[in-house]
């Protein structure tokens, strides 16, 4: 029996005695430690301004009431930390899937879900389909998870923060699942969710950034955006609202603008491959490839 699978899934898919194990949480100790630390840091960061203000007031005034308020804030912060730690640890222990096994090899007949304190075994016939979901933002992965849809429930499996699975190629994982679950007649699909709920206008692209990404002169951005159906938004910045009330800034939806950048890059590559001009002219020709 092979002790290690080679390739991009080497640290994600592990051969075990009874089958194959898909690993989501390599170390439960590290995962609990990470959740524990986050549960301490979050309340501390939220309460820090209040505690600092109460401390300054108590030191400057020297009032017993001010010191009492400081101790109350400190006590509430500690209570908040304890409550958050208990909730996070309980949810992690009870809900997080550490690994999934498909048993035996060849044609699996069972699937095993292992959580922190318990594991459950289910007949492969009850597994209806598996979906690999990859969430992207401007071409960069934000998260990946595997959804196992059974007859009675949907089991969500997400990798730990620093788990190898969080970095594995989604298509490679989908291909492996398809190969190993096809004999059991379980459908496997891949889905990509693209983030589009960017804060407007804080995260939207300015004309200069859009022009840089599209590799076109800044004066042609608005025309290309209109033809490519890129949503724009005009607003008056706070500084301009005070000193130049009539000044407006136009920004563009980064989700669609990124897609257009990829479209333009592909069109330029296609023209070069066809023997066209390496650096096409500006304007409509550059945006659509027409001459």
C-alpha positions as CSV (number, residue, x, y, z in Angstrom):
1,X,0.0,0.0,0.0
2,X,1.3,3.5,-0.9
3,X,2.1,5.6,2.2
4,X,1.7,8.8,0.4
5,X,-0.1,10.1,-2.7
6,X,2.1,12.1,-5.0
7,X,1.1,15.2,-6.9
8,X,-0.9,18.3,-5.9
9,X,-3.1,16.3,-3.5
10,X,-0.2,14.7,-1.6
11,X,-1.0,16.3,1.7
12,X,-4.8,16.3,1.2
13,X,-5.7,12.8,0.1
14,X,-4.2,10.1,2.4
15,X,-4.3,6.3,1.9
16,X,-5.6,4.5,5.0
17,X,-6.2,0.9,5.7
18,X,-9.8,0.9,4.6
19,X,-9.8,3.4,1.8
20,X,-9.0,7.1,1.1
21,X,-9.1,9.9,3.6
22,X,-9.8,13.5,2.5
23,X,-8.2,15.7,5.2
24,X,-9.7,19.1,6.2
25,X,-8.1,19.7,9.6
26,X,-4.6,18.3,9.9
27,X,-4.2,19.1,13.6
28,X,-7.1,19.5,16.0
29,X,-4.8,21.0,18.6
30,X,-3.6,23.8,16.3
31,X,-7.2,24.5,15.1
32,X,-8.5,24.8,18.7
33,X,-5.5,26.9,19.6
34,X,-6.2,29.2,16.7
35,X,-9.9,29.5,17.6
36,X,-9.0,30.1,21.2
37,X,-6.6,32.9,20.3
38,X,-9.1,34.5,18.0
39,X,-11.7,34.4,20.7
40,X,-9.4,36.4,23.0
41,X,-8.2,38.9,20.5
42,X,-11.5,39.9,19.0
43,X,-13.2,41.1,22.3
44,X,-9.9,42.7,23.3
45,X,-9.7,44.8,20.1
46,X,-13.3,45.8,20.4
47,X,-13.0,46.8,24.0
48,X,-9.6,48.5,23.8
49,X,-10.9,52.0,23.0
50,X,-13.4,51.9,25.8
51,X,-10.9,50.6,28.3
52,X,-8.3,53.1,27.2
53,X,-10.8,56.0,27.5
54,X,-12.0,54.8,30.9
55,X,-8.4,54.4,32.1
56,X,-7.4,57.9,31.0
57,X,-10.6,59.3,32.7
58,X,-9.8,57.5,35.9
59,X,-6.1,58.6,36.0
60,X,-6.9,62.2,35.2
61,X,-9.9,62.6,37.5
62,X,-8.8,60.3,40.2
63,X,-12.5,59.8,40.9
64,X,-13.6,56.5,42.6
65,X,-16.5,56.5,40.2
66,X,-14.2,56.6,37.2
67,X,-12.1,53.8,38.6
68,X,-15.3,51.8,39.2
69,X,-16.4,52.3,35.6
70,X,-13.0,51.1,34.4
71,X,-13.3,47.9,36.5
72,X,-16.8,47.3,35.1
73,X,-15.6,47.6,31.5
74,X,-12.7,45.3,32.3
75,X,-15.0,42.7,33.9
76,X,-17.4,42.9,30.9
77,X,-14.5,42.3,28.5
78,X,-13.3,39.3,30.4
79,X,-16.9,37.9,30.5
80,X,-17.2,38.5,26.8
81,X,-13.9,36.6,26.1
82,X,-15.1,33.7,28.2
83,X,-18.5,33.5,26.5
84,X,-16.9,33.8,23.0
85,X,-14.4,31.1,23.8
86,X,-17.1,28.7,25.0
87,X,-19.3,29.3,22.0
88,X,-16.5,29.1,19.4
89,X,-15.0,26.0,20.9
90,X,-18.3,24.3,21.2
91,X,-19.3,25.1,17.6
92,X,-15.9,24.0,16.3
93,X,-15.9,20.7,18.3
94,X,-19.4,19.8,17.3
95,X,-19.7,21.0,13.7
96,X,-16.2,21.0,12.1
97,X,-15.4,18.0,10.0
98,X,-11.8,16.9,10.4
99,X,-11.8,14.4,7.6
100,X,-13.9,12.3,5.3
101,X,-13.1,8.7,4.3
102,X,-14.4,6.7,1.3
103,X,-14.3,3.0,2.0
104,X,-13.1,0.7,0.6
105,X,-10.9,1.6,-2.4
106,X,-12.0,0.9,-5.9
107,X,-15.8,1.0,-5.5
108,X,-16.5,2.7,-2.1
109,X,-19.7,1.5,-0.3
110,X,-19.3,3.7,2.8
111,X,-18.5,7.3,3.6
112,X,-17.2,8.3,7.1
113,X,-17.4,11.8,8.6
114,X,-15.1,12.4,11.5
115,X,-15.6,15.4,13.8
116,X,-13.6,16.3,16.9
117,X,-15.5,14.1,19.3
118,X,-17.4,11.6,17.2
119,X,-17.6,10.0,13.8
120,X,-20.5,8.7,11.8
121,X,-20.7,6.2,9.0
122,X,-23.1,6.3,6.1
123,X,-23.9,4.1,3.2
124,X,-22.5,5.5,-0.1
125,X,-26.0,4.9,-1.6
126,X,-27.2,7.8,0.7
127,X,-24.7,10.2,-0.8
128,X,-26.4,11.9,-3.6
129,X,-23.8,14.4,-4.9
130,X,-20.7,16.3,-4.0
131,X,-20.0,19.9,-4.8
132,X,-16.6,21.6,-4.7
133,X,-17.2,25.4,-4.1
134,X,-14.4,27.9,-4.8
135,X,-15.0,31.5,-3.8
136,X,-13.1,34.1,-5.8
137,X,-12.5,37.8,-5.5
138,X,-10.8,39.5,-8.5
139,X,-9.3,36.3,-9.6
140,X,-7.9,35.4,-6.2
141,X,-9.2,32.6,-4.0
142,X,-11.0,33.6,-0.8
143,X,-12.1,30.1,0.3
144,X,-12.9,26.6,-0.7
145,X,-15.2,24.0,0.7
146,X,-16.7,20.6,-0.1
147,X,-20.5,20.1,0.2
148,X,-21.7,16.5,0.6
149,X,-25.4,16.3,-0.1
150,X,-27.0,13.2,1.5
151,X,-30.6,12.1,1.6
152,X,-31.2,13.7,5.0
153,X,-28.7,16.6,5.3
154,X,-25.9,18.6,3.7
155,X,-22.5,18.3,5.3
156,X,-20.3,21.3,4.9
157,X,-16.5,20.6,5.0
158,X,-14.2,23.5,5.1
159,X,-10.4,23.3,5.6
160,X,-8.7,24.7,8.6
161,X,-7.1,28.1,8.3
162,X,-3.6,26.9,7.3
163,X,-4.6,23.4,6.0
164,X,-3.1,22.2,2.7
165,X,-6.6,21.8,1.3
166,X,-7.1,25.6,1.5
167,X,-4.4,26.0,-1.2
168,X,-5.1,22.9,-3.4
169,X,-6.3,23.4,-6.9
170,X,-10.1,23.1,-7.0
171,X,-10.1,21.4,-10.4
172,X,-7.6,18.8,-9.2
173,X,-9.8,18.1,-6.2
174,X,-12.9,17.8,-8.3
175,X,-11.1,15.4,-10.7
176,X,-10.0,13.2,-7.9
177,X,-13.4,13.0,-6.4
178,X,-15.0,12.3,-9.7
179,X,-12.5,9.4,-10.4
180,X,-13.1,7.8,-7.0
181,X,-16.8,8.4,-6.6
182,X,-17.9,7.6,-10.2
183,X,-17.9,3.8,-9.5
184,X,-20.4,4.4,-6.7
185,X,-22.4,6.6,-9.2
186,X,-22.1,9.7,-7.1
187,X,-22.2,13.0,-9.1
188,X,-19.4,15.5,-8.5
189,X,-19.5,19.1,-9.7
190,X,-17.4,22.2,-9.3
191,X,-18.9,25.6,-8.6
192,X,-17.3,29.0,-8.6
193,X,-18.8,31.9,-6.6
194,X,-17.4,35.3,-7.5
195,X,-17.6,38.0,-4.9
196,X,-19.5,41.0,-6.3
197,X,-20.7,42.8,-3.1
198,X,-17.8,45.3,-3.1
199,X,-18.3,48.3,-0.9
200,X,-19.2,51.3,-3.1
201,X,-17.3,53.5,-3.7
202,X,-14.5,52.5,-1.2
203,X,-13.5,49.3,-3.0
204,X,-14.5,50.3,-6.6
205,X,-11.8,51.0,-9.2
206,X,-10.9,54.6,-10.2
207,X,-10.5,55.4,-13.9
208,X,-6.7,55.4,-13.5
209,X,-6.6,51.9,-11.9
210,X,-9.1,50.6,-14.5
211,X,-7.0,52.0,-17.4
212,X,-4.0,50.3,-15.9
213,X,-5.7,46.9,-15.6
214,X,-7.2,47.2,-19.1
215,X,-4.0,48.5,-20.6
216,X,-5.7,51.4,-22.4
217,X,-5.5,55.2,-22.2
218,X,-7.5,56.6,-19.3
219,X,-9.6,58.6,-21.8
220,X,-11.0,55.4,-23.3
221,X,-12.1,53.8,-20.0
222,X,-15.6,55.3,-19.9
223,X,-16.4,54.2,-23.5
224,X,-15.1,50.7,-23.0
225,X,-17.0,50.4,-19.7
226,X,-20.2,51.5,-21.4
227,X,-19.8,48.9,-24.3
228,X,-18.8,46.1,-21.9
229,X,-21.6,46.9,-19.4
230,X,-19.3,47.8,-16.5
231,X,-21.4,49.5,-13.8
232,X,-20.1,52.9,-12.8
233,X,-20.9,55.2,-9.9
234,X,-20.3,58.9,-9.6
235,X,-19.9,60.5,-6.2
236,X,-18.3,63.6,-4.5
237,X,-15.4,62.8,-2.1
238,X,-15.6,64.3,1.3
239,X,-12.7,66.6,0.8
240,X,-14.2,67.9,-2.5
241,X,-17.6,68.3,-0.9
242,X,-16.1,70.9,1.4
243,X,-13.8,72.8,-0.9
244,X,-15.1,71.9,-4.4
245,X,-18.8,70.9,-4.2
246,X,-19.1,70.4,-8.0
247,X,-16.2,67.9,-8.2
248,X,-17.3,64.3,-8.8
249,X,-15.3,61.1,-9.2
250,X,-16.4,58.1,-11.3
251,X,-15.5,54.6,-10.1
252,X,-16.2,51.2,-11.7
253,X,-17.5,47.9,-10.4
254,X,-14.3,45.9,-9.7
255,X,-15.9,42.5,-10.3
256,X,-17.0,43.2,-13.8
257,X,-14.0,45.4,-14.5
258,X,-11.7,42.5,-13.7
259,X,-13.7,40.2,-16.0
260,X,-13.3,42.8,-18.8
261,X,-9.5,42.9,-18.1
262,X,-9.4,39.2,-18.6
263,X,-11.5,39.4,-21.8
264,X,-9.3,42.1,-23.3
265,X,-6.2,40.1,-22.4
266,X,-7.6,37.0,-24.1
267,X,-8.6,39.0,-27.2
268,X,-5.1,40.4,-27.5
269,X,-3.6,37.0,-27.2
270,X,-5.9,35.6,-29.8
271,X,-5.0,38.4,-32.3
272,X,-1.3,37.8,-31.7
273,X,-1.8,34.0,-32.2
274,X,-3.6,34.8,-35.5
275,X,-0.7,37.0,-36.6
276,X,-2.3,40.3,-35.8
277,X,-0.7,43.4,-34.3
278,X,0.9,42.7,-31.0
279,X,-0.2,46.1,-29.6
280,X,-3.6,46.9,-31.1
281,X,-4.8,50.4,-31.4
282,X,-6.8,52.2,-28.7
283,X,-10.5,52.5,-28.5
284,X,-13.1,50.2,-29.9
285,X,-10.5,48.1,-31.8
286,X,-8.6,47.4,-28.6
287,X,-11.8,46.6,-26.6
288,X,-13.6,44.4,-29.1
289,X,-11.0,43.3,-31.6
290,X,-12.8,44.8,-34.6
291,X,-10.8,46.6,-37.3
